[in-house]
């Protein structure tokens, strides 16, 4: 019996040559094509892009053949492109949606298959169910058109996605690059061997600001890191380079450049929850903008505090942009994001954008004349003190339902000595605590691991809360 392909938090991912094969990629493409046809999209254009992982361009071409075989037309990127650039191409080309061949931050053994709708944002959970339902049991159910034949017929067209995206950044008022170019900053950039390479030097060329890139060639084995995920220890080389080069800030983009990590001028990592708080604070305070905030339940309570202070609604969703993107579109949100370091912004597509997030951080520094450490102090002063976060990822044995029963049978009265005040089961198991913090246990939607997260106002309790979380899950 053929393997069943499941779309998790952000598409389908698998191990290359084990379950991520050309046949399975074609099956997934057939499911997406059938969904597009059911939505009345026959004859319309779909964008197909890819990252720099092993074989990604070949998998993308295989997807294009299947889409063409189902009566769809394909704009195929002319090279590896950041996910936000692919997402914007959907809007720029007035396309029906997109397929992006990428496993984002996963280990080098993996590749993936992301799908997007006509907004450039993630397809909602109901749409993903329909795509899964349309995936044939084996490759005999796949319709294909030969690549050369489809190209000759104008049904597969290669195109440059970069230029329209760059024009969009400045034309649509998202960012004024000139003050950043003129600021004379030294910007360290770690592109993690991925799709972000060359982007900041290109965008910031021609001024006093200097950009120094590392890990900026294609290498699908991702040396000097476990995976292209913008958290420690993967970014330790970049943090050291920041100090060695006396840089003002470190910008880190993950494998497909939809996520952004930040290191301060001292080579210290600013965790992704704090970066979310900084970006929201920048938009509300420095730019004076107003609008809803959309956050997953696994991210910072600082956003709720900022919402109160600036009088803007804050919406909490399940984990993943399949929840965040539709809510952003519904509310015309100012900013949306998640714990993984993915942030999306109004005026752009409802998709994580590591490039624009990095530019906003630079603009924050230029407009205030402050270093990242100073900006963080300003944020903490605004929200009434520091918030502390950490996460543990753990493999586990047994199936999800058995593990969920263990958790339900083991609800704690306290975590790290703090009283549990509420349990929320929107996505996993979130335990609210008396200090306003929380601990969350949930299964990864992209890998076979269980995650335990916490944010608390007590630095000395972070480790104890996480350890208690593992006990609740029956891991320790």
Residue pairs with C-beta under 8 A, 6 or more apart in sequence:
1 137
2 27
2 137
2 138
3 19
3 24
4 135
5 12
5 24
5 27
5 28
5 31
5 132
5 135
6 12
6 132
7 115
7 128
7 131
7 132
8 320
8 444
8 445
8 446
9 319
9 320
9 322
9 444
9 445
9 446
10 104
10 112
10 114
10 122
10 320
10 321
10 322
10 445
10 446
11 100
11 112
11 113
11 114
11 115
12 28
12 112
12 113
13 20
13 103
13 106
13 110
13 111
13 112
13 113
13 446
13 447
14 20
14 24
14 110
14 111
14 112
15 109
15 110
16 53
16 54
16 55
16 109
16 110
16 111
20 110
20 111
20 112
22 58
22 59
22 62
23 138
23 139
25 59
25 62
25 63
25 101
25 113
26 62
26 63
26 65
26 66
26 139
26 142
26 144
27 135
27 136
27 138
27 139
27 141
27 142
28 113
28 135
29 62
29 63
29 66
29 67
29 99
29 113
29 142
30 66
30 70
30 134
30 135
30 136
30 141
30 142
30 143
31 131
31 132
31 133
31 134
31 135
31 136
32 67
32 97
32 99
32 115
32 131
32 134
33 66
33 67
33 69
33 70
33 72
33 134
33 143
34 70
34 131
34 134
35 127
35 130
35 131
35 134
36 42
36 44
36 46
36 67
36 70
36 72
36 96
36 97
37 70
37 71
37 72
38 130
38 134
39 96
41 72
41 96
41 97
42 70
42 71
42 72
43 71
43 72
43 73
44 72
44 73
44 95
44 96
45 72
45 73
45 74
45 75
45 93
45 94
45 95
45 96
46 67
46 72
46 73
46 74
46 75
46 95
46 96
46 97
46 98
46 99
47 74
47 75
47 77
47 86
47 89
47 90
47 93
47 95
47 97
47 98
47 99
47 116
47 161
48 60
48 63
48 64
48 67
48 74
48 75
48 76
48 77
48 98
48 99
48 100
48 101
49 60
49 76
49 77
49 80
49 81
49 83
49 85
49 86
49 89
49 98
49 99
49 100
49 101
49 161
50 56
50 57
50 59
50 60
50 77
50 80
50 81
50 100
50 101
50 102
51 80
51 83
51 100
51 101
51 102
51 103
51 104
51 194
51 195
51 255
51 256
52 80
52 193
52 194
52 195
52 218
52 220
52 255
53 101
53 102
53 103
53 108
53 110
53 111
53 220
53 255
54 108
54 111
54 220
55 111
56 80
56 101
56 102
56 111
57 79
57 80
59 101
59 111
60 76
60 77
60 99
60 101
61 76
61 147
63 99
63 101
63 113
64 74
64 76
64 147
64 150
64 156
65 144
65 145
65 146
65 147
65 150
65 156
66 142
66 143
66 144
67 73
67 74
67 99
68 74
68 144
68 145
68 150
68 155
68 156
69 142
69 143
69 144
69 145
69 150
70 143
72 96
73 154
73 155
73 156
73 157
74 150
74 155
74 156
74 157
75 89
75 93
75 95
75 157
75 158
75 159
76 156
76 157
76 158
76 159
77 86
77 89
77 158
77 159
77 161
78 158
78 159
78 160
78 161
80 195
80 218
81 89
81 161
81 162
81 195
82 195
82 196
82 199
82 253
82 256
82 257
82 258
82 354
82 355
83 100
83 102
83 104
83 114
83 195
83 256
83 257
83 258
83 351
83 352
84 165
84 257
84 258
84 348
84 349
84 351
84 352
84 353
84 354
84 355
84 356
85 161
85 162
85 165
85 257
85 355
86 98
86 100
86 116
86 161
87 98
87 116
87 120
87 121
87 349
87 351
87 353
88 120
88 161
88 164
88 165
88 168
88 348
88 349
88 351
89 95
89 98
89 120
89 159
89 161
89 164
89 165
90 97
90 98
90 116
90 117
90 118
90 119
90 120
90 349
91 119
91 120
91 349
92 164
92 165
92 168
93 159
95 118
96 118
97 115
97 116
97 117
97 118
97 123
98 114
98 115
98 116
98 120
99 113
99 114
99 115
99 116
100 113
100 114
100 115
100 116
100 256
101 111
101 112
101 113
101 114
102 111
102 112
102 114
102 195
102 255
102 256
103 110
103 111
103 112
103 255
103 446
104 112
104 114
104 228
104 254
104 255
104 256
104 258
104 259
104 446
105 227
105 228
105 229
105 230
105 254
105 255
105 259
105 340
106 112
106 227
106 255
106 446
106 447
107 226
107 227
108 220
108 221
108 222
108 227
112 446
114 122
115 122
115 123
115 128
115 131
116 122
116 123
116 351
117 123
117 127
119 325
119 329
119 349
119 350
120 349
120 350
120 351
121 321
121 325
121 326
121 328
121 329
121 344
121 349
121 350
121 351
122 320
122 321
122 322
122 324
122 325
122 326
122 350
122 351
123 131
123 322
124 322
124 323
124 325
124 326
125 322
125 323
128 322
136 142
145 155
147 156
150 156
151 157
166 202
166 203
168 174
168 348
169 175
169 177
169 203
169 356
169 359
170 176
170 177
172 347
172 348
173 347
174 345
174 347
174 348
174 356
175 356
175 359
175 360
175 363
176 363
177 203
177 204
177 359
178 207
179 363
179 366
179 367
180 204
180 207
180 209
180 359
180 362
180 363
180 366
181 204
181 205
181 206
181 207
181 208
181 209
182 207
182 208
182 209
183 207
183 208
183 209
183 362
183 365
183 366
184 208
184 209
185 209
185 210
185 248
185 249
185 362
185 365
185 366
186 209
186 210
186 212
186 245
186 246
186 247
186 248
187 200
187 204
187 209
187 210
187 211
187 212
187 247
187 248
187 249
187 251
187 362
188 212
188 214
188 238
188 241
188 242
188 245
188 247
188 249
188 250
188 251
188 263
189 196
189 200
189 201
189 211
189 212
189 213
189 214
189 216
189 250
189 251
189 252
189 253
189 358
190 213
190 214
190 215
190 230
190 235
190 237
190 238
190 241
190 250
190 251
190 252
190 253
191 197
191 198
191 199
191 213
191 214
191 215
191 216
191 253
191 257
192 215
192 222
192 225
192 228
192 229
192 230
192 234
192 252
192 253
192 254
192 255
193 215
193 216
193 217
193 218
193 219
193 220
193 222
193 223
193 228
193 255
194 228
194 253
194 254
194 255
194 256
194 257
195 253
195 255
195 256
195 257
196 253
196 254
196 257
196 354
196 355
197 213
197 215
197 216
197 217
198 213
198 216
199 253
199 257
199 355
200 211
200 213
200 251
200 355
200 358
201 211
201 213
203 355
203 359
204 211
212 241
212 245
212 247
214 237
214 238
214 241
215 224
215 225
215 237
215 238
222 228
222 255
224 237
225 233
225 234
225 235
225 237
226 233
226 234
227 234
227 255
228 234
228 254
228 255
229 254
229 255
229 259
230 252
230 253
230 254
230 259
230 260
230 261
230 272
230 341
231 261
231 269
231 271
231 272
231 341
232 239
232 269
235 250
235 252
235 261
235 263
235 269
238 250
238 252
238 263
239 250
239 263
239 267
239 268
239 269
240 267
241 247
241 250
242 249
242 250
242 263
242 265
242 267
243 266
243 267
247 265
248 265
248 365
248 371
248 372
249 262
249 263
249 264
249 265
249 361
249 362
249 365
249 371
249 372
250 261
250 262
250 263
250 264
250 267
251 260
251 261
251 262
251 358
251 361
251 362
252 260
252 261
252 262
252 263
253 259
253 260
253 261
253 354
253 355
253 358
254 261
254 341
254 354
257 354
257 355
258 342
258 351
258 352
258 353
258 354
259 340
259 341
259 342
259 352
259 354
260 275
260 341
260 342
260 343
260 354
260 355
260 357
260 358
260 361
261 269
261 270
261 272
261 275
261 341
262 269
262 270
262 275
262 278
262 358
262 361
262 372
263 269
263 270
263 372
264 270
264 371
264 372
264 373
264 376
265 371
265 372
265 373
266 373
268 373
270 278
270 372
270 376
271 389
271 390
272 299
272 339
272 340
272 341
273 299
273 300
273 302
273 339
273 387
273 389
273 455
274 300
274 302
274 376
274 379
274 387
274 389
275 341
275 343
275 357
275 361
276 295
276 299
276 300
276 302
276 303
276 337
276 343
277 300
277 302
277 303
277 306
277 379
277 383
277 387
278 361
278 364
278 375
278 376
278 379
279 335
279 337
279 343
279 357
279 360
279 361
279 364
280 293
280 302
280 303
280 306
280 334
280 335
281 306
281 378
281 379
281 382
282 360
282 361
282 363
282 364
283 289
283 334
283 335
283 345
283 360
284 290
284 306
284 310
284 312
284 334
285 310
285 382
286 364
286 367
286 368
289 334
289 346
290 310
290 311
290 312
290 334
291 312
291 331
291 332
291 333
291 334
291 335
291 346
292 312
292 313
292 314
292 315
292 331
292 332
292 333
292 334
293 303
293 306
293 307
293 312
293 313
293 314
293 315
293 333
293 334
293 335
293 336
294 314
294 315
294 317
294 324
294 327
294 328
294 331
294 333
294 335
294 336
294 337
295 303
295 314
295 315
295 316
295 317
295 324
295 336
295 337
295 338
296 316
296 317
296 318
296 319
296 320
296 323
296 324
296 337
296 338
296 339
296 427
297 316
297 317
297 318
297 319
297 424
297 426
297 427
297 430
297 438
297 440
298 319
298 338
298 339
298 427
298 430
298 440
298 442
298 453
299 337
299 338
299 339
299 455
300 387
300 389
300 455
301 387
301 436
301 437
301 438
301 455
302 379
302 383
302 387
303 314
304 314
305 382
305 383
305 384
306 312
306 314
306 382
306 383
307 313
307 314
309 382
309 383
312 334
313 331
315 327
315 331
315 333
316 426
317 323
317 324
317 327
317 426
317 427
318 426
318 427
319 338
319 339
319 427
319 428
319 442
319 445
320 338
320 445
321 336
321 338
321 342
321 344
321 350
321 351
321 352
323 427
324 336
324 337
324 338
324 344
324 350
325 336
325 344
325 350
325 351
326 350
327 333
327 336
328 336
328 344
328 346
328 350
329 350
332 346
333 346
334 345
334 346
335 343
335 344
335 345
335 346
336 343
336 344
336 350
337 343
337 344
337 352
338 352
339 391
339 453
341 354
342 352
342 354
343 352
343 353
343 357
344 350
344 351
344 352
344 353
345 353
345 356
345 357
345 360
348 356
361 372
364 375
365 371
365 372
365 375
368 374
368 375
368 378
370 378
380 386
380 387
385 457
386 457
386 459
387 437
387 455
387 456
387 457
388 455
388 456
388 457
388 458
388 459
388 462
389 453
389 454
389 455
389 462
390 453
390 454
390 462
390 463
390 466
391 451
391 452
391 453
391 454
391 466
392 451
392 452
392 466
392 469
392 470
393 444
393 449
393 450
393 451
394 449
394 450
394 451
394 452
394 470
394 473
394 475
395 448
395 449
395 450
396 403
396 449
396 450
396 473
396 475
400 443
403 443
403 450
403 473
403 474
404 429
406 473
406 474
407 429
407 441
407 472
407 473
407 474
408 429
410 471
410 472
410 473
410 474
411 420
411 423
411 431
411 472
412 420
412 431
412 468
412 472
413 419
413 420
414 420
414 468
415 431
415 433
415 439
415 454
415 464
415 465
415 468
415 469
416 456
416 458
416 461
416 462
416 464
416 465
416 468
417 461
417 464
418 433
418 434
418 435
418 437
418 456
418 458
418 461
418 465
419 433
419 434
420 431
420 432
420 433
420 434
421 432
421 433
421 434
422 431
422 432
423 429
423 430
423 431
423 432
424 430
424 432
427 442
428 440
428 441
428 442
428 443
429 440
429 441
429 442
429 472
430 438
430 439
430 440
430 441
431 438
431 439
431 440
432 438
433 439
433 456
433 465
435 456
435 457
435 458
436 457
437 454
437 455
437 456
437 457
437 458
437 465
438 454
438 455
438 456
439 452
439 453
439 454
439 465
439 466
439 468
439 469
440 451
440 452
440 453
440 454
441 450
441 451
441 452
441 469
441 472
441 473
442 450
442 451
442 453
443 449
443 450
443 451
444 450
444 451
450 473
450 475
452 466
452 469
452 470
452 473
454 462
454 465
454 466
454 469
456 462
456 465
467 476
470 476
